[in-house]
Amino acid sequence: AGNEALASPLRRSASVSVPLIGVGDVPPNNNKTKTTNMTMKSILMVLGAAAASLPRSGGFTFTISQDAGGRRRSRTPANTRLAMSGDGLDPSALRIMVNGMPGPMATAAAEACLRKGLSLSPVAMTGPDVEPTTTTVTDSVTGASADVRLVPATDEGRDEIVASLAGVRAAAGDEGVLAIDYTHPSAVNANAIFYAENSLPFVMGTTGGDRAKLTEDVSSRKAYAVIAPNMGKQIVAMQAGLEDLAAKFPAAFAGYKLEVTESHQKTKADTSGTAKAVVASLKKLSDDGFDLEEDIEMLRDDESSVAFGVSPEALKGHAFHTYTLASPDGSVQFQLKHNVEGRTVYAEGTADAVKFLATKVREGGEGKVYSMIDVLQAGALE
């Protein structure tokens, strides 16, 4: 998963800072963006003007008015819907807020979104220690690109994030804005609550955090989300197969000892969520007292990873897993491996997941927490 940055919960505050650029503007070569403090009304006016160039279906009006007490209110038409293409969603009409850039997994997910015809939100969240900047995301396959303003999750930046979200919704409609999270394990739970309480459907690719609390927090708020430790199509299919095998043939490997080794890049702070999910199924097949937190061998140094089979050029982005079940006398051994170099398989699965989620949002009803197996079973993984 991501393990990049964004380790702070999000709050509203009084003033904001936004770039004086439009969606299509190219940032200067020094990658510094001039900012200015603005009122909430000015923020929404700037974003509304930028949004005028965004594709949408039919007419759209965004107004700023005042209530009886002089407070400013934003209003969007109740019947604003996503643009459609044929019988399905028009991916380009969606705006995807990819949080966690410039981290490599979040960046790869943003590139995959462009590759699959999705549009990026012009504003996204980054870590509290990252300087505010505008980055250009470019997909090397299609040549598609987009400028994204990265706003740190600091006291000064949080109000900008909330106000900018309102502006993006003004352009794309309430159903047209979704988020992808590849941030940091320490931010998982706070970020999920923020998404849920701001009615922002999201795909959580970041592992770690309190997973039981994560599911409960999102479910209790009836929010739309895809939460999974792994976004790769083939690995998800393997996980589904193991779950089915464990359900049909529990204790088939009774007495066998389980050993698990996983290698990831140095920047991955937590134990692999995929490894934990696979082990959960393997434990049902055997009666080994395997401890998820203590018994998984984690490799996070280059020398050990190379010895495990990782190519030197993939040390900054890989996921190598080996699961071994051995009989009590050692005469029989079963081994399962899945080795991935790079991030493409995860990034493209993430983009497919956000398109799946957008379809579920369009269908209406109460929000729900989906898994990547749900996405696979729906035929939504390309």
N, C-alpha and C positions, 0 to 999 in steps of 0.2 A: 504494500500500500504506500501511501504518500510519505508520511512522517516529515513533512516539510515544516511549515510554520503556521501561525495563527492560534496561539494558545490562550486567548483571552475571550471571556464571554462578551456579548455585545449589549450596549445600553444606548439609550437616547440621551442627547445633551442639547445645549442651546444654540450653538453656532457651528458652521461647517466650512470646509474649504474644498473648492472644486477647481478643476483645470478649465481654463478658458479656451477649450477646443471642442470641435464638433466630432461626431462619430467617425467621419472619414478623414480627419486631419492627420497628417504625418508628424510625429514628434521630432524636435530638432535633433541633430546628430549627437549632441552631448547628453541626450536622454534625460534632460532636466525639464520639468514642466512648471511654468509659472502658475502660481495659485493665488487666490485672493479670498478673503473672508466675505461671505455673502449671507443675506438673509434667506430663510426658507423659501420665500416667494421668488427670489432671484434664482435660487438653485433650480426650482422646478421650471422656471421660464427658460433657463439655459438648456436643461435636459429636454424640455418639450420642443425647443427649436431644433436641437440635434436629432430628436426622434422623428422629425418631419420627413427626413430622408429615408427612414426605415420602411421596408415593404410591409403592407398590411392589407387586409381585405375590407373594401368599402371605405366609407368615410369614418373619421374618428375625431372626436372633440374632447379636449382636456381643458377644464376651466379651473381657475383659482378664484374663490370668492371669500367673502367674510361673513361670519355668523353675527348674531346680534351683539355679541361682545367684542366685535372687532377682530376675532381670531381668524386666521386664514385657514381655509379648508380646500382640499382638492376633491374633485368629483370626476368619476369616469362613468360612462353610460353603463347601465346595468346589463345591456344586451351585447356588450363587447365580447366577441368570440375569436378564437384562433382562425387564422386564414387556413383554407382547406385546399388540397390538391386532389382532385378526383374524389375518391371515397375516403381518403385518409388525410393525415396532417401534412401540412406543408412545412418541412423541417426548417426552411429558411425564415419562416414567420416566428419561430421560437427564439428566445434570447436566453442563452445559457450562461449563468454566472459561475465561472470556474474559480473556486477559491483555493488558495495555496500556491499560486504562482508567485515568484519564478521558480518554485521547486520543480524538479524534473518530472515527477509523475503528474502533477497538475498541468504542467505545460504540455506534456504528451497527450493528456486528455483533451485539452483545448484544441490542439492540432487535429486530433481525431474528430472532434466535433465539426471543424471546418471541412475536413475530408468527407464527412457524411452529409454535408449540406446544411448543417445547423449554423445558426448565427450566434456570435458571442455577445454577452452583455458588455457594454462599453466600460463598466466598472466592476471590479471584483475585490475581494478581501485578501489581504496578505498578512504576514506576521507582524506583531507589534514592534519588532526590532528592525523591520525592513523600511527603508526610506520610501516615501510616496513617489511614484514614478509612472510613466506611461510606457508600456512594453508593446512591441509588435509581435503578434503570434502569426506564424506563417507555416502552412502545411506544404512540405516539400513535394508531395505527390501531385496535388492539384494546383498549387500555386496560390490558393486562397489565403487571404491574410486579414487581420483585424487588429486595431489598436485597442488596448485595454488599460484603463487607469487602475493601478493597484493602490489600494487605500489600506494603510496599516490599521490593525484593530487596537488603536489607542484611544484615549479619552477624546482627543481632538478629531479622530477619524471616524468614530462610530456613527455620529450624526450624519456625516456625509454618506456613509454606507446606506443608512435607512432612507435618507432623502433621495439618493440616486436610484434606489430600488423603486421608489414611487414614480420617478421619471421614466424609468425603463418600462414599467407597467403601463404608463400612460401611452406609450408607443405600441407595445406588443399585446396589451390586454392582460387582465388579471390571470388568465389561464396560460399565457404565453411565456412566462418567466419561470425558469427552474434553476436549480443550483447543483453543482457537483462539488464534493468536498474531498480534497486530498491535502489535508493540513497536517495536524500533529496529534498523536494519541491523547495528549493532555487537553486538547481542545474539543474532542469528539462530543462529549456530553453537553457542554455549554453551547456548541454550535448547533447541535440537533434541536435543542430547545428554542434557540433563536429562529431557526428555519420554521419550526412548527408554529410558534407564536406569531410569526409574520406571514403565515399562510404561503410559504415558499416550498413547493415540492422539491425534494432533493435526493440525490444519489450519494450515499455515504461509502466512499471507497477507502477512507482512512480506517486503519485497524487500531486496536487498543481501546483504552477507556473502559468504563463499566458497561459491558455489552447488555447485561440484563436490564440495567437502568435505562440504557439507550432505547431499547425496544419498548419498555414501559412508558417512558417519557413521550415517545412519538405516538404510540398507540393510544394513550390516554387523551391525547390532544386531537385524535382523529386526523392526523396529518398524512399526506401522501409521501412515501419514501421507498427507495430500494436500498436495502442495507445488506451488504455481503462482504466477506473477507477476501473474495477473489472475483474478478470480473472477466476472466478469460473463458471463452466459450467451451473449449475442450476440457479444461480443468473443472468447470462447472458440471459438464456432462459426466465426468469421472466421479465427482462428488455425489451426483444424483444416483449413479449406479451403485456406489458403495452404500448409500443410505438404503437403497432397495435390497441389496444383498444382506445387509445387517438385519433388516426387518424380516426377510424371508428365512434366513439361516442363522439365527442368533446362536452364539457359542460354537459355531462351526470350527473355530480354532481354539477351543478350550485347552488350556495348558500351554499354549504357545506364548513365548515372550516377545514383547513388542519393543523395537528400538527405532528412534526417529532422529534424523539429522537434517537440518535445514541451513542453507547458506544464502545470505542476502548482502547487499551493499552495506558499507559501514554506517551510512546515515539512517538505516532502519533501526528505530529505537526499541521496538518491541518484538516479542516472539511472533512468528508468522501466524496470522489468523487462519490462513488456509490449512496450515499444519494442525492447528487445534481442531478445525472442523473435520478433517480427515481422520484424525486420531479418535474423535468422538464416535465415528462409525466403526473404526477398527476395534475399539474397546468393546463394542457390542458383539463383535465376532469372536473375541477372545476374552478370557477372564483375568487378563493381566492387570495388576493394580497400577497402571501407568498414571503418573501425575502430570497433568497438562502444563503446570507451571515449572516443575522441577526437572522432568525427565527428557524434555526435548533439547537436543544438543544444538546450540546456536553457533554458527560460524560467522564472524563479522570482521575478520582480519584477512588481508589479501593472500597471505601465504597459505592459510588453511583453506581458503576458497579455491585457490588454484589447485591445490592438492586434491580437492574434492571434485575437480573436473571443470571448473569455471574458466572460460577463456580470459586471458589477461585484459583484452579489450572490453570485456563485459563486467569488469569488477565494479563499475559504478552503477550498474543496473542489471540485476539478475535475480532469479529465484530457483534454487536447486533444492529439491526435497527427495529424500530416500526413506521409505518406511519398510522395516524388515520384521517379519514374523518367523520365529524359529521354534521348532519343536523342542520339548524338554531335553531330549538327548542330543540335540544338534544335528540329527541326521536329515531333517527336512527343513527347508528354508523357502519362504515366499518373500518376494521383494517387489515393491511398487515405487516407481520413480516418475517424477515430472520435473523436467529441467527447462527453464525459460531464460533466454538471454535477451535483454532489451525490455521495453515497456509497451510495445505496439499492441500485443494481444490483449493486455489489460485496458489500454486506452480505448481501443475500438469497442470492446465490450461495454465500457462505461458509456460511450456515446450511444450505443444501442439501448442501454438501460434507460437513459434519459428520454429517448424517443418513446420507449415502452411506457414510461411513467407519464409522459405528456398525453398519450392516448387514454390512459386510465383517468387522468384528471378530466379530460374532455367527456368521458362517459358519465361523469358525475357520481353522486352518492357520497358516502362517508369515505374519508381517507383511510388508507391501510398501509401496513408495512409489508413490502414484497421482498422476496429473495431473488437471487440471480437464477435459481431453478425455476421460479415463476416466469422470468423473462425467457428462459430457454424453452419451457413448455408452451409458451405463447408463440413460439416461432419467431421471436423478435431479435434473435442473435444472428447477424448476417455472416 
